[in-house]
Amino acid sequence: MAASHSTGALSACVVNLPPDLREPDSDKLQRFIKPLVDDLLWLYNEGTIVRTPSCPTGRHVRVVILAVVCHHPAMVKLSGFADHSHRMLPCTQCLIGRVQIGTEGWRPHELRCGQLHKELADRYQNLESKHRPTFVKNFATRWSELDRLPYFNPVTMSVVDPMHSCLLGVTRTLWYSVWVKGGKKKFEMPRWFARLPSQIGEPTGASLTSDEWKALAILYGPTALPHVLLSAAREDSQRVPSKAADNFLKLGTVLKIWMHREVAEEDSTRSRNLYSEFFEEFAEIYGHENVTPTFHWLSHMTDQISRSAQSTRSGLFCSKD
């Protein structure tokens, strides 16, 4: 990259899709993005001339993708991975197995290789349709048109965005699925807990916006909930474990760091260690059966922030109303 350069982001929306279009599977999705990748290849190899008032003769501009940032179901389709239910490889970043997520998902595992993924994707593309499901079952890999980009690494450049994973994922699981609903391993909060405030108890607790979950996790929750949890634990430690308050505060601290516009290196290291402690304690307190794959995906968040957010000098969080 040139010593003097500017970097910007472009948000695009397809507005002329037929109204009766159903959500495509991974292979059909590639047909829609092929023309986009054709243009991206041309913009990378040839570039284009952009004229501005300050540069009337034009400047030669090349374009690259920095990251694919979307929620997990869309990301695995777009970048050619298997989904979270895959038995052998449910994670796009490492080689952890599905059954290991609840018992050791907080520990580091061997990372997946982007180049190997692209080689496997080429093999998938050359298979007959009837053989592709077996291939995905064995290798958790599908073809993606993005693999045609010579610089694209599907492992390191495919990001699970924090809005869905942190807020609509882990935060909602802890608050609504475990505390309000009781989880798969019953965990009892005080009877009045789900009604304070009323918007967060039933029935609206599962439908809060990401901004509301964010405010709860890093602002209101850390202020009010430790007192509630500690009081309940003193009343009955079997019903509410004493570690619950400290565990929630660790999550709140991690999310506050990750949701900041820029993350310093020392804060990134701190968040990695704190999240690992939170994850392991969560499985201990609430049971590994209440751990969802999202908990493990977030164990890679500090690396994703380092690779993606710093390259654009901005955070990865976008709100969703």
C-alpha positions as CSV (number, residue, x, y, z in Angstrom):
1,M,0.0,0.0,0.0
2,A,1.3,3.5,-0.9
3,A,2.7,5.6,1.9
4,S,0.0,8.2,1.2
5,H,-3.5,6.8,0.8
6,S,-7.0,7.1,1.8
7,T,-9.4,4.3,2.8
8,G,-13.2,4.4,2.7
9,A,-16.1,2.1,3.1
10,L,-19.0,1.6,0.7
11,S,-22.4,0.1,1.7
12,A,-24.4,-1.4,-1.2
13,C,-27.9,-2.7,-1.4
14,V,-29.5,-4.6,-4.2
15,V,-32.9,-3.0,-4.8
16,N,-34.2,-4.8,-7.9
17,L,-34.5,-8.4,-6.7
18,P,-37.8,-10.0,-7.4
19,P,-40.3,-9.8,-4.5
20,D,-40.9,-13.5,-4.3
21,L,-37.2,-14.4,-4.0
22,R,-36.5,-16.9,-1.2
23,E,-33.2,-16.9,0.7
24,P,-30.8,-18.8,-1.5
25,D,-28.5,-21.6,-0.4
26,S,-24.7,-21.2,-0.6
27,D,-24.4,-22.4,-4.2
28,K,-27.2,-20.2,-5.5
29,L,-25.9,-17.2,-3.6
30,Q,-22.7,-17.4,-5.6
31,R,-24.6,-16.6,-8.8
32,F,-25.6,-13.3,-7.4
33,I,-22.1,-12.3,-6.3
34,K,-20.3,-13.5,-9.4
35,P,-20.8,-10.2,-11.3
36,L,-19.6,-8.3,-8.2
37,V,-16.5,-10.4,-8.0
38,D,-15.9,-9.9,-11.7
39,D,-15.8,-6.2,-11.1
40,L,-13.6,-6.6,-8.0
41,L,-11.1,-8.6,-10.0
42,W,-11.0,-5.8,-12.7
43,L,-10.7,-3.1,-10.0
44,Y,-7.8,-5.0,-8.4
45,N,-5.9,-6.0,-11.5
46,E,-6.6,-3.0,-13.8
47,G,-8.0,-0.3,-11.5
48,T,-9.9,2.7,-12.7
49,I,-9.4,6.4,-13.1
50,V,-11.2,8.7,-10.6
51,R,-11.5,12.4,-11.4
52,T,-12.2,14.9,-8.6
53,P,-12.1,18.7,-8.4
54,S,-8.7,18.5,-6.7
55,C,-7.4,16.1,-9.3
56,P,-9.1,16.9,-12.6
57,T,-6.8,14.7,-14.6
58,G,-7.7,11.7,-12.5
59,R,-6.0,9.3,-10.1
60,H,-5.4,5.6,-10.7
61,V,-7.4,3.7,-8.1
62,R,-7.4,0.0,-7.2
63,V,-10.0,-1.6,-5.0
64,V,-9.7,-4.5,-2.5
65,I,-12.0,-6.1,0.0
66,L,-10.8,-5.7,3.6
67,A,-13.2,-8.1,5.3
68,V,-16.6,-9.8,4.9
69,V,-18.5,-8.7,8.0
70,C,-22.0,-10.2,8.5
71,H,-23.9,-12.4,10.9
72,H,-22.9,-16.1,10.9
73,P,-25.5,-17.7,8.7
74,A,-24.9,-15.2,5.9
75,M,-21.1,-15.3,6.4
76,V,-20.8,-19.1,6.0
77,K,-22.8,-19.0,2.8
78,L,-20.9,-16.1,1.4
79,S,-17.4,-17.3,2.2
80,G,-18.0,-21.1,1.6
81,F,-18.1,-22.6,5.1
82,A,-20.3,-25.2,6.8
83,D,-22.8,-23.9,9.4
84,H,-22.6,-24.1,13.2
85,S,-24.2,-27.5,13.3
86,H,-21.3,-29.2,11.5
87,R,-20.0,-32.0,13.7
88,M,-16.3,-31.8,12.8
89,L,-15.7,-28.1,12.0
90,P,-18.4,-25.7,13.2
91,C,-16.0,-22.8,13.5
92,T,-14.7,-20.8,10.6
93,Q,-11.5,-19.9,12.4
94,C,-10.2,-23.1,14.1
95,L,-10.4,-26.9,14.1
96,I,-12.5,-27.3,17.2
97,G,-15.2,-30.0,17.0
98,R,-18.9,-29.4,17.8
99,V,-19.0,-31.5,21.0
100,Q,-15.9,-29.7,22.3
101,I,-17.4,-26.2,22.2
102,G,-19.3,-26.6,25.5
103,T,-16.4,-28.3,27.4
104,E,-13.3,-26.6,26.1
105,G,-14.4,-23.9,23.7
106,W,-12.5,-21.2,25.7
107,R,-9.1,-22.9,25.0
108,P,-7.0,-22.1,21.9
109,H,-7.2,-24.7,19.1
110,E,-5.3,-25.1,15.9
111,L,-6.3,-22.5,13.3
112,R,-7.8,-23.2,10.0
113,C,-5.7,-22.5,6.8
114,G,-7.1,-20.0,4.3
115,Q,-5.1,-21.5,1.4
116,L,-6.2,-25.0,2.2
117,H,-9.8,-23.8,2.4
118,K,-9.5,-22.3,-1.1
119,E,-8.0,-25.5,-2.5
120,L,-10.8,-27.6,-1.0
121,A,-13.3,-25.0,-2.4
122,D,-11.9,-25.7,-5.9
123,R,-12.4,-29.4,-5.4
124,Y,-16.0,-28.7,-4.3
125,Q,-16.7,-26.6,-7.4
126,N,-15.5,-29.4,-9.7
127,L,-17.8,-32.1,-8.1
128,E,-21.1,-33.2,-9.4
129,S,-24.0,-31.9,-7.4
130,K,-24.8,-35.3,-5.9
131,H,-21.3,-35.6,-4.4
132,R,-21.2,-32.2,-2.8
133,P,-23.2,-32.9,0.4
134,T,-20.7,-35.7,1.3
135,F,-17.8,-33.4,0.6
136,V,-19.2,-30.7,2.9
137,K,-19.8,-33.3,5.6
138,N,-16.1,-34.4,5.4
139,F,-14.4,-31.0,4.9
140,A,-16.9,-28.3,6.0
141,T,-16.1,-26.3,2.8
142,R,-18.0,-25.0,-0.2
143,W,-17.2,-22.9,-3.2
144,S,-17.3,-19.1,-2.9
145,E,-16.8,-16.7,-5.8
146,L,-14.7,-14.6,-3.4
147,D,-12.1,-17.3,-3.6
148,R,-11.3,-16.0,-7.1
149,L,-9.8,-12.9,-5.6
150,P,-6.1,-13.6,-5.3
151,Y,-5.7,-11.6,-2.0
152,F,-8.8,-13.0,-0.3
153,N,-8.2,-15.3,2.7
154,P,-11.6,-16.8,3.6
155,V,-10.5,-17.6,7.2
156,T,-9.0,-14.4,8.3
157,M,-11.1,-12.0,6.2
158,S,-14.5,-13.5,7.2
159,V,-15.7,-11.8,10.4
160,V,-18.7,-12.6,12.6
161,D,-19.9,-9.2,13.4
162,P,-20.2,-8.2,17.1
163,M,-23.8,-6.9,16.8
164,H,-25.1,-10.5,16.3
165,S,-22.5,-12.5,18.2
166,C,-22.0,-10.3,21.3
167,L,-25.3,-8.6,21.7
168,L,-28.0,-10.7,19.9
169,G,-26.0,-13.8,20.7
170,V,-24.1,-14.2,24.0
171,T,-25.8,-11.3,25.9
172,R,-29.3,-12.4,25.0
173,T,-28.4,-16.0,25.8
174,L,-27.2,-15.1,29.3
175,W,-30.0,-12.7,30.1
176,Y,-33.1,-14.2,28.4
177,S,-32.4,-17.8,27.7
178,V,-30.6,-18.6,31.0
179,W,-31.8,-16.0,33.5
180,V,-35.4,-15.3,32.4
181,K,-36.3,-18.6,30.8
182,G,-34.1,-20.7,33.1
183,G,-31.9,-22.4,30.5
184,K,-31.5,-26.1,29.8
185,K,-30.0,-26.5,33.3
186,K,-32.5,-24.6,35.4
187,F,-31.1,-21.5,37.0
188,E,-33.4,-19.5,39.3
189,M,-33.3,-15.8,39.7
190,P,-35.5,-13.9,42.2
191,R,-39.1,-14.1,41.1
192,W,-39.3,-10.4,40.5
193,F,-36.2,-10.4,38.4
194,A,-37.8,-10.9,35.0
195,R,-40.2,-8.0,35.6
196,L,-37.5,-5.4,36.3
197,P,-37.6,-3.5,34.0
198,S,-40.7,-4.8,32.3
199,Q,-39.3,-4.3,28.8
200,I,-36.6,-6.9,29.5
201,G,-38.7,-9.6,31.0
202,E,-41.2,-11.7,29.2
203,P,-42.6,-11.4,26.5
204,T,-40.4,-8.7,25.0
205,G,-37.1,-9.8,26.4
206,A,-36.2,-11.9,23.3
207,S,-36.9,-9.0,20.9
208,L,-34.8,-6.2,22.2
209,T,-32.7,-4.3,19.6
210,S,-28.9,-4.6,19.6
211,D,-28.6,-1.1,21.0
212,E,-30.8,-2.0,23.9
213,W,-28.8,-5.1,24.6
214,K,-25.6,-3.0,24.4
215,A,-26.9,-0.5,26.9
216,L,-28.0,-3.4,29.2
217,A,-24.6,-5.2,29.0
218,I,-22.2,-2.3,29.4
219,L,-24.2,0.4,31.2
220,Y,-27.3,-0.5,33.2
221,G,-26.5,-4.2,33.9
222,P,-23.1,-3.7,35.5
223,T,-24.6,-0.9,37.7
224,A,-27.7,-2.9,39.0
225,L,-27.2,-6.6,38.4
226,P,-24.3,-7.4,40.7
227,H,-26.3,-6.3,43.7
228,V,-29.2,-8.4,42.6
229,L,-27.1,-11.5,42.0
230,L,-25.1,-11.2,45.2
231,S,-28.3,-10.7,47.3
232,A,-29.9,-13.7,45.7
233,A,-26.7,-15.8,46.2
234,R,-26.7,-14.9,49.9
235,E,-30.2,-16.1,50.2
236,D,-29.7,-19.4,48.4
237,S,-26.3,-20.2,46.9
238,Q,-27.7,-23.4,45.3
239,R,-30.3,-21.4,43.4
240,V,-27.9,-18.5,42.4
241,P,-24.2,-19.3,42.5
242,S,-22.0,-16.7,44.2
243,K,-19.8,-16.5,41.1
244,A,-22.7,-15.2,38.9
245,A,-22.2,-11.5,39.7
246,D,-18.4,-11.6,39.0
247,N,-19.0,-13.6,35.8
248,F,-21.5,-11.1,34.4
249,L,-19.1,-8.2,35.2
250,K,-16.4,-9.9,33.2
251,L,-18.7,-10.1,30.2
252,G,-19.7,-6.5,30.6
253,T,-16.0,-5.4,30.7
254,V,-15.1,-7.4,27.6
255,L,-18.1,-6.0,25.7
256,K,-17.2,-2.4,26.7
257,I,-13.7,-2.9,25.3
258,W,-14.9,-4.5,22.1
259,M,-17.6,-2.0,21.4
260,H,-15.2,0.9,21.7
261,R,-14.4,2.7,18.4
262,E,-10.7,1.9,18.8
263,V,-9.1,-0.9,20.9
264,A,-5.6,-0.4,22.3
265,E,-3.3,-3.4,22.3
266,E,-3.2,-3.7,26.1
267,D,-7.0,-3.6,26.2
268,S,-7.2,-6.3,23.5
269,T,-5.0,-8.6,25.6
270,R,-7.0,-7.9,28.7
271,S,-10.3,-8.6,26.9
272,R,-8.9,-11.9,25.5
273,N,-8.0,-13.2,29.0
274,L,-11.2,-11.9,30.6
275,Y,-13.4,-13.5,28.0
276,S,-11.7,-16.8,28.4
277,E,-12.4,-16.6,32.1
278,F,-16.0,-15.6,31.6
279,F,-16.6,-18.4,29.1
280,E,-15.1,-21.1,31.3
281,E,-16.9,-19.9,34.4
282,F,-20.2,-19.7,32.4
283,A,-20.0,-23.3,31.5
284,E,-19.2,-24.1,35.2
285,I,-22.0,-22.1,36.6
286,Y,-24.8,-22.7,34.1
287,G,-23.7,-26.0,32.5
288,H,-22.1,-26.7,29.2
289,E,-25.5,-27.5,27.7
290,N,-26.3,-23.8,27.8
291,V,-23.2,-22.9,25.8
292,T,-24.0,-22.0,22.2
293,P,-21.4,-22.0,19.3
294,T,-21.5,-18.2,19.5
295,F,-19.6,-18.3,22.8
296,H,-16.7,-20.0,21.0
297,W,-16.8,-17.8,18.0
298,L,-16.2,-14.8,20.3
299,S,-13.0,-16.4,21.6
300,H,-11.6,-15.3,18.2
301,M,-12.9,-11.7,18.5
302,T,-9.7,-10.1,19.6
303,D,-7.8,-11.5,16.6
304,Q,-10.6,-10.3,14.3
305,I,-10.6,-6.8,15.7
306,S,-6.8,-6.7,15.3
307,R,-7.0,-7.7,11.7
308,S,-10.1,-5.9,10.6
309,A,-10.9,-2.9,12.8
310,Q,-7.4,-1.5,12.9
311,S,-7.1,-1.6,9.1
312,T,-10.0,0.8,8.8
313,R,-9.4,2.6,12.1
314,S,-12.9,2.0,13.3
315,G,-14.8,-0.5,15.3
316,L,-16.8,-3.4,13.8
317,F,-20.0,-2.6,15.7
318,C,-23.1,-1.4,13.8
319,S,-26.4,-0.9,15.5
320,K,-29.6,-2.7,14.4
321,D,-33.0,-1.1,15.3
